[in-house]
Amino acid sequence: MSIFTQSNYKKIFFVILFLLSILSVIWLASLKGNKKSGPLPTIIGAPVESFKGITPGLSNKAEVIQTLGEPIKTTDLGQQTKLDYPSNKPTRNSEVYLQDQTAVFVKEIVSSKDKKKPSDLTKKFGEPKYFLFGPASTSGLNLYVFPDRGIAFVANIEADYLFEIWYFPPTDYSTFKNTYAQDYSETFKPIQ
């Protein structure tokens, strides 16, 4: 008489299936424990935008200074440090914000000398997913946001005039608005 009867095959099959299930659970648990968190939210497939090689969420202070040089002004803001760099507008500086020695936000001040236009950005990124009204909206300047790409810009789309470009780690719209655009609104509020 053989030990490989039909009822023994079923028992052996279920024992092997049970052991494979236990091994799978152990393997999955070990993967979960090895997760590495980085400083940048992961948006699959979306390249991160950078300002002159400075990538918010990735570039550190030494890289900022190596790339852009010494700032013309440094301001301690508590948890963040603001580094000012000259722009082509004599009255406004571009700004790099550092937190824990890492660039977290860049505001590029754009002038006509830079030869950048909002139409260049919409060709690259498509139509803006979101736009907000801000302090200069009465002049036609609104904030156009691509949160999943880590870029936003202040512009007058109709006049094809670009005022600022903002660079930040890719995120969702709500986090962007609460973190970077607190002075902006989804509704137009003209100055009284």
C-alpha positions as a Markdown table, in Angstrom:
| # | Residue | x | y | z |
|---|---|---|---|---|
| 1 | Met | 0.0 | 0.0 | 0.0 |
| 2 | Ser | 1.4 | 3.4 | -1.0 |
| 3 | Ile | 1.5 | 6.4 | 1.4 |
| 4 | Phe | 0.5 | 8.6 | -1.6 |
| 5 | Thr | -3.2 | 8.1 | -1.5 |
| 6 | Gln | -5.7 | 10.7 | -2.7 |
| 7 | Ser | -6.4 | 11.8 | 0.9 |
| 8 | Asn | -2.7 | 12.1 | 1.7 |
| 9 | Tyr | -2.1 | 14.2 | -1.5 |
| 10 | Lys | -4.8 | 16.7 | -0.2 |
| 11 | Lys | -3.1 | 16.8 | 3.3 |
| 12 | Ile | 0.3 | 17.3 | 1.8 |
| 13 | Phe | -1.0 | 20.0 | -0.5 |
| 14 | Phe | -2.7 | 21.9 | 2.3 |
| 15 | Val | 0.4 | 21.7 | 4.6 |
| 16 | Ile | 2.6 | 23.1 | 1.7 |
| 17 | Leu | 0.0 | 25.8 | 1.0 |
| 18 | Phe | -0.1 | 26.7 | 4.8 |
| 19 | Leu | 3.7 | 26.9 | 5.0 |
| 20 | Leu | 3.9 | 29.1 | 1.9 |
| 21 | Ser | 1.3 | 31.4 | 3.4 |
| 22 | Ile | 3.3 | 31.8 | 6.6 |
| 23 | Leu | 6.5 | 32.4 | 4.6 |
| 24 | Ser | 4.7 | 35.1 | 2.5 |
| 25 | Val | 3.5 | 36.8 | 5.6 |
| 26 | Ile | 6.9 | 36.8 | 7.2 |
| 27 | Trp | 8.5 | 38.1 | 3.9 |
| 28 | Leu | 5.9 | 41.0 | 3.6 |
| 29 | Ala | 6.4 | 41.9 | 7.2 |
| 30 | Ser | 10.2 | 42.2 | 6.7 |
| 31 | Leu | 9.6 | 44.5 | 3.7 |
| 32 | Lys | 7.4 | 46.8 | 5.7 |
| 33 | Gly | 10.0 | 47.1 | 8.4 |
| 34 | Asn | 12.7 | 48.1 | 5.9 |
| 35 | Lys | 10.9 | 51.1 | 4.4 |
| 36 | Lys | 13.1 | 54.1 | 4.0 |
| 37 | Ser | 11.6 | 57.5 | 4.2 |
| 38 | Gly | 13.2 | 60.3 | 2.2 |
| 39 | Pro | 12.8 | 64.1 | 2.5 |
| 40 | Leu | 10.7 | 64.2 | -0.7 |
| 41 | Pro | 7.2 | 62.9 | -1.2 |
| 42 | Thr | 7.2 | 60.3 | -3.9 |
| 43 | Ile | 5.1 | 61.0 | -7.0 |
| 44 | Ile | 5.7 | 58.1 | -9.4 |
| 45 | Gly | 6.7 | 59.2 | -12.8 |
| 46 | Ala | 6.8 | 62.9 | -12.1 |
| 47 | Pro | 10.2 | 64.5 | -12.5 |
| 48 | Val | 11.1 | 67.0 | -9.9 |
| 49 | Glu | 11.7 | 70.5 | -11.1 |
| 50 | Ser | 14.7 | 72.4 | -10.1 |
| 51 | Phe | 16.0 | 76.0 | -10.1 |
| 52 | Lys | 19.5 | 76.2 | -11.6 |
| 53 | Gly | 20.2 | 72.7 | -10.3 |
| 54 | Ile | 18.7 | 73.3 | -6.9 |
| 55 | Thr | 16.1 | 70.7 | -6.2 |
| 56 | Pro | 13.8 | 71.4 | -3.2 |
| 57 | Gly | 13.7 | 68.4 | -0.8 |
| 58 | Leu | 17.0 | 67.1 | -2.1 |
| 59 | Ser | 19.6 | 69.9 | -2.4 |
| 60 | Asn | 21.4 | 70.8 | 0.8 |
| 61 | Lys | 22.8 | 74.2 | 1.9 |
| 62 | Ala | 26.4 | 73.4 | 0.7 |
| 63 | Glu | 25.0 | 72.5 | -2.8 |
| 64 | Val | 23.0 | 75.8 | -2.8 |
| 65 | Ile | 26.0 | 77.9 | -2.0 |
| 66 | Gln | 28.2 | 75.9 | -4.4 |
| 67 | Thr | 25.7 | 76.4 | -7.2 |
| 68 | Leu | 24.4 | 79.9 | -6.5 |
| 69 | Gly | 27.3 | 81.4 | -4.5 |
| 70 | Glu | 27.1 | 83.2 | -1.2 |
| 71 | Pro | 23.7 | 84.8 | -0.6 |
| 72 | Ile | 23.5 | 88.6 | -0.5 |
| 73 | Lys | 21.3 | 88.3 | 2.6 |
| 74 | Thr | 20.5 | 85.6 | 5.1 |
| 75 | Thr | 17.4 | 85.8 | 7.3 |
| 76 | Asp | 16.7 | 83.4 | 10.3 |
| 77 | Leu | 12.9 | 82.7 | 10.3 |
| 78 | Gly | 12.9 | 80.3 | 13.2 |
| 79 | Gln | 12.6 | 76.8 | 11.8 |
| 80 | Gln | 13.7 | 78.0 | 8.4 |
| 81 | Thr | 16.5 | 80.2 | 7.0 |
| 82 | Lys | 15.9 | 82.4 | 3.9 |
| 83 | Leu | 18.8 | 83.0 | 1.5 |
| 84 | Asp | 18.4 | 85.9 | -0.9 |
| 85 | Tyr | 20.1 | 85.9 | -4.3 |
| 86 | Pro | 20.1 | 88.7 | -6.9 |
| 87 | Ser | 17.5 | 88.5 | -9.7 |
| 88 | Asn | 17.3 | 90.6 | -12.9 |
| 89 | Lys | 14.8 | 92.8 | -11.1 |
| 90 | Pro | 16.8 | 95.3 | -9.1 |
| 91 | Thr | 14.2 | 95.7 | -6.3 |
| 92 | Arg | 13.4 | 92.0 | -5.7 |
| 93 | Asn | 15.6 | 89.0 | -4.9 |
| 94 | Ser | 15.1 | 85.3 | -5.6 |
| 95 | Glu | 14.8 | 83.3 | -2.4 |
| 96 | Val | 15.9 | 79.9 | -1.2 |
| 97 | Tyr | 14.3 | 78.6 | 2.0 |
| 98 | Leu | 16.3 | 76.0 | 4.0 |
| 99 | Gln | 15.0 | 73.8 | 6.7 |
| 100 | Asp | 17.3 | 71.4 | 8.5 |
| 101 | Gln | 20.1 | 72.5 | 6.1 |
| 102 | Thr | 17.9 | 71.3 | 3.1 |
| 103 | Ala | 16.4 | 73.5 | 0.4 |
| 104 | Val | 12.6 | 73.2 | 0.8 |
| 105 | Phe | 11.3 | 76.1 | -1.3 |
| 106 | Val | 12.6 | 78.4 | -4.0 |
| 107 | Lys | 11.0 | 81.6 | -5.3 |
| 108 | Glu | 12.6 | 82.7 | -8.5 |
| 109 | Ile | 11.9 | 86.3 | -9.4 |
| 110 | Val | 11.5 | 86.6 | -13.2 |
| 111 | Ser | 12.0 | 89.7 | -15.3 |
| 112 | Ser | 11.6 | 90.4 | -19.0 |
| 113 | Lys | 15.4 | 90.0 | -19.3 |
| 114 | Asp | 15.0 | 86.3 | -18.4 |
| 115 | Lys | 12.9 | 85.7 | -21.5 |
| 116 | Lys | 10.6 | 83.3 | -19.7 |
| 117 | Lys | 6.9 | 83.3 | -20.3 |
| 118 | Pro | 3.9 | 81.5 | -18.8 |
| 119 | Ser | 3.2 | 80.0 | -22.3 |
| 120 | Asp | 6.6 | 78.3 | -22.0 |
| 121 | Leu | 5.5 | 76.7 | -18.8 |
| 122 | Thr | 2.1 | 75.6 | -20.1 |
| 123 | Lys | 3.8 | 74.1 | -23.1 |
| 124 | Lys | 5.9 | 72.0 | -20.8 |
| 125 | Phe | 3.4 | 71.1 | -18.1 |
| 126 | Gly | 0.0 | 71.5 | -19.8 |
| 127 | Glu | -2.8 | 73.7 | -18.6 |
| 128 | Pro | -2.5 | 74.5 | -14.8 |
| 129 | Lys | -4.4 | 72.1 | -12.6 |
| 130 | Tyr | -5.2 | 74.8 | -10.1 |
| 131 | Phe | -5.0 | 78.5 | -9.8 |
| 132 | Leu | -5.4 | 80.9 | -6.9 |
| 133 | Phe | -6.1 | 84.6 | -6.4 |
| 134 | Gly | -3.5 | 86.6 | -4.5 |
| 135 | Pro | -2.5 | 90.1 | -3.5 |
| 136 | Ala | -1.8 | 91.1 | -7.1 |
| 137 | Ser | -4.9 | 89.5 | -8.7 |
| 138 | Thr | -6.4 | 92.9 | -9.4 |
| 139 | Ser | -3.5 | 93.4 | -11.8 |
| 140 | Gly | -4.2 | 90.0 | -13.5 |
| 141 | Leu | -1.4 | 88.2 | -11.6 |
| 142 | Asn | -2.6 | 84.8 | -10.3 |
| 143 | Leu | -0.9 | 81.8 | -8.9 |
| 144 | Tyr | -1.0 | 78.7 | -11.2 |
| 145 | Val | -0.1 | 75.4 | -9.5 |
| 146 | Phe | 1.2 | 72.0 | -10.6 |
| 147 | Pro | 1.5 | 70.5 | -7.1 |
| 148 | Asp | 2.4 | 67.0 | -8.3 |
| 149 | Arg | 5.3 | 68.4 | -10.3 |
| 150 | Gly | 6.6 | 70.7 | -7.6 |
| 151 | Ile | 6.2 | 73.9 | -9.5 |
| 152 | Ala | 3.9 | 77.0 | -9.5 |
| 153 | Phe | 4.1 | 80.4 | -11.1 |
| 154 | Val | 2.6 | 83.8 | -10.6 |
| 155 | Ala | 1.7 | 85.3 | -14.0 |
| 156 | Asn | -0.8 | 87.2 | -16.1 |
| 157 | Ile | -1.7 | 84.4 | -18.6 |
| 158 | Glu | -3.5 | 86.8 | -21.0 |
| 159 | Ala | -0.6 | 89.1 | -21.3 |
| 160 | Asp | 1.9 | 86.2 | -21.3 |
| 161 | Tyr | 3.8 | 87.9 | -18.4 |
| 162 | Leu | 5.7 | 85.8 | -15.9 |
| 163 | Phe | 6.4 | 87.3 | -12.4 |
| 164 | Glu | 7.6 | 84.5 | -10.2 |
| 165 | Ile | 8.3 | 80.7 | -10.4 |
| 166 | Trp | 8.0 | 78.7 | -7.2 |
| 167 | Tyr | 9.8 | 75.3 | -6.8 |
| 168 | Phe | 8.9 | 72.9 | -4.0 |
| 169 | Pro | 8.9 | 69.1 | -3.4 |
| 170 | Pro | 6.0 | 67.5 | -5.3 |
| 171 | Thr | 2.9 | 67.3 | -3.1 |
| 172 | Asp | -0.9 | 67.3 | -3.2 |
| 173 | Tyr | -2.9 | 70.5 | -3.7 |
| 174 | Ser | -4.1 | 70.8 | -0.1 |
| 175 | Thr | -0.6 | 70.5 | 1.4 |
| 176 | Phe | 0.7 | 73.0 | -1.2 |
| 177 | Lys | -2.0 | 75.6 | -0.3 |
| 178 | Asn | -1.5 | 75.2 | 3.4 |
| 179 | Thr | 2.3 | 75.2 | 3.3 |
| 180 | Tyr | 3.2 | 77.7 | 0.6 |
| 181 | Ala | 0.1 | 79.7 | -0.5 |
| 182 | Gln | -1.6 | 80.8 | 2.7 |
| 183 | Asp | -2.0 | 84.3 | 1.4 |
| 184 | Tyr | -3.8 | 83.1 | -1.7 |
| 185 | Ser | -7.5 | 82.2 | -2.1 |
| 186 | Glu | -9.7 | 80.2 | -4.4 |
| 187 | Thr | -12.1 | 83.1 | -4.7 |
| 188 | Phe | -11.3 | 86.6 | -6.0 |
| 189 | Lys | -11.4 | 89.2 | -3.2 |
| 190 | Pro | -10.7 | 92.7 | -4.7 |
| 191 | Ile | -9.1 | 95.3 | -2.4 |
| 192 | Gln | -11.8 | 97.4 | -0.7 |
